[in-house]
């Protein structure tokens, strides 16, 4: 049984639902607050994810980061070097999608040139009638940046877990690849 630890940095513009998504994941869907105070720093959460078909798990230390530019600079000092990244945008806001490039660049500046696994999350899909970002556009952008794409709704039970489960599987696969590389050197 292997228990891995991963630093998961969650970034995106203010009010895209990062905190809601993180709280729903951490509480297994039990906590969806209708009113949140805007995050002004970094909220740290922890949750373990079991890897299917193994006895192994990944324990995430989730850094839910402020989305306002005023506070974002201070957040970077707390992240350290991320193990995985989760970039969140609101599907009803083209502007929040456009900002994703800036968020990816910010996080990658802390990765010491390493390729860090990650996901792009289009949140608030329960508001699809107000959609401004098409799924195909987001999928193409994610693929171009080496990220997996997920659409979620922090409000609706069942959809909020997929990005984190993907991150756990990617991190675990990366770990397995490192073991194979090390064995091949012996």
C-alpha positions in Angstrom: 0.0 0.0 0.0 1.4 3.3 -1.1 0.2 6.7 0.1 1.4 9.5 -2.0 1.1 13.2 -1.1 0.4 15.9 -3.7 0.3 19.6 -3.5 -2.8 20.6 -5.6 -2.9 24.3 -6.6 -6.4 25.5 -7.6 -6.4 28.8 -9.5 -8.7 30.9 -11.6 -10.5 34.3 -11.6 -12.6 35.4 -8.7 -16.1 34.1 -8.5 -15.6 31.1 -10.8 -16.5 28.6 -8.1 -13.1 27.4 -6.9 -14.0 27.4 -3.2 -17.3 25.8 -3.8 -15.7 23.1 -5.9 -13.0 22.4 -3.3 -15.5 22.3 -0.4 -17.9 19.9 -2.3 -15.0 17.6 -3.1 -13.6 17.7 0.4 -17.0 17.0 2.0 -18.1 14.4 -0.5 -20.9 16.6 -1.6 -22.2 17.4 1.8 -21.3 21.1 1.9 -22.6 23.5 -0.8 -22.9 27.0 0.7 -25.0 29.4 -1.3 -23.0 32.4 0.0 -19.2 32.5 0.2 -16.9 35.3 1.2 -14.3 36.0 -1.5 -11.1 34.2 -0.7 -8.4 36.7 0.0 -5.4 34.4 0.5 -5.1 30.6 0.3 -7.4 28.2 2.0 -5.7 24.8 2.6 -7.8 21.6 2.6 -6.8 18.0 2.7 -8.4 14.9 1.3 -7.3 11.4 0.3 -8.3 9.7 -3.0 -8.1 6.0 -3.5 -6.6 4.8 -6.7 -9.0 2.3 -8.4 -7.9 -1.3 -8.6 -5.0 -0.8 -6.1 -4.6 -0.4 -2.4 -2.8 2.9 -3.0 -4.0 6.5 -2.5 -3.1 10.1 -3.1 -3.5 12.5 -0.3 -4.1 16.0 -1.7 -3.1 19.2 0.0 -5.4 21.5 -1.8 -4.4 25.2 -2.1 -7.6 27.1 -2.9 -6.2 30.4 -4.1 -7.6 33.9 -4.3 -8.7 34.9 -7.8 -8.5 38.7 -7.5 -5.2 40.1 -8.8 -4.7 42.1 -5.6 -4.5 38.9 -3.5 -3.1 36.5 -6.1 0.6 37.6 -5.8 0.6 36.8 -2.1 -0.8 33.3 -2.8 2.2 32.4 -4.9 4.4 32.5 -1.9 2.4 29.8 -0.2 2.1 27.4 -3.1 5.7 26.3 -3.3 6.2 23.8 -6.1 2.9 22.3 -7.1 2.5 18.6 -7.8 -0.7 19.1 -9.8 -2.7 22.1 -11.0 -6.4 22.7 -11.3 -7.4 25.8 -13.4 -11.0 26.7 -13.0 -13.2 29.0 -15.2 -16.9 29.8 -15.3 -18.5 28.6 -18.6 -20.8 31.6 -18.5 -17.9 34.0 -18.5 -15.6 34.3 -21.6 -13.4 36.7 -19.6 -12.7 34.0 -16.9 -11.8 31.5 -19.7 -9.4 34.0 -21.4 -7.6 34.5 -18.0 -6.7 30.8 -17.9 -3.5 31.3 -19.9 -2.3 33.8 -17.3 -3.1 31.4 -14.4 -1.2 28.5 -16.1 1.8 30.8 -16.6 1.7 31.9 -13.0 1.6 28.3 -11.7 4.2 27.0 -14.1 6.7 29.7 -13.0 6.8 27.7 -9.7 7.4 24.3 -11.4 11.2 24.6 -12.0 10.7 23.7 -15.7 8.9 20.4 -14.9 5.7 19.4 -16.7 3.1 19.3 -13.9 -0.1 17.3 -14.5 -3.3 19.3 -14.5 -6.9 19.8 -15.4 -8.9 22.7 -16.8 -12.3 22.8 -15.2 -15.3 24.6 -16.8 -17.5 25.2 -13.8 -21.1 26.2 -13.4 -22.4 23.8 -16.1 -25.8 23.9 -14.3 -26.1 27.4 -15.9 -25.6 26.0 -19.5 -28.4 28.3 -20.9 -26.0 31.2 -20.2 -22.9 29.5 -21.7 -20.3 31.8 -23.3 -17.5 29.2 -23.7 -18.2 26.2 -25.9 -17.0 22.8 -24.7 -15.0 22.2 -27.9 -13.2 25.5 -27.5 -12.2 24.6 -23.9 -11.2 21.1 -24.9 -8.9 22.4 -27.6 -7.4 24.9 -25.3 -6.8 22.3 -22.6 -5.2 19.9 -25.0 -2.9 22.6 -26.3 -1.7 23.2 -22.7 -1.3 19.6 -21.8 -4.4 19.5 -19.5 -7.4 17.3 -19.2 -10.7 19.0 -19.5 -13.7 18.6 -17.3 -17.1 20.4 -17.0 -18.6 20.4 -13.6 -21.1 22.0 -11.4 -20.1 22.5 -7.8 -23.8 22.8 -7.1 -24.8 19.5 -8.5 -23.8 16.3 -6.8 -21.7 13.9 -8.7 -19.9 16.2 -11.1 -17.5 17.9 -8.8 -15.3 14.9 -8.1 -14.1 14.1 -11.7 -11.3 16.7 -11.9 -9.8 15.6 -8.6 -10.0 11.9 -9.4 -8.3 12.6 -12.8 -5.6 14.5 -11.0 -5.0 11.7 -8.5 -4.8 9.2 -11.4 -2.3 11.4 -13.3 -0.2 11.9 -10.2 -0.2 8.2 -9.5 0.7 7.3 -13.1 3.6 9.8 -12.9 4.8 8.1 -9.8 4.6 4.7 -11.5 6.6 6.1 -14.4 9.3 7.3 -12.1 9.6 3.9 -10.5 9.9 2.3 -13.9 12.6 4.8 -14.9 14.5 4.2 -11.7 14.3 0.4 -12.2 15.6 0.6 -15.7 18.7 2.4 -14.5 19.6 -0.4 -12.1 
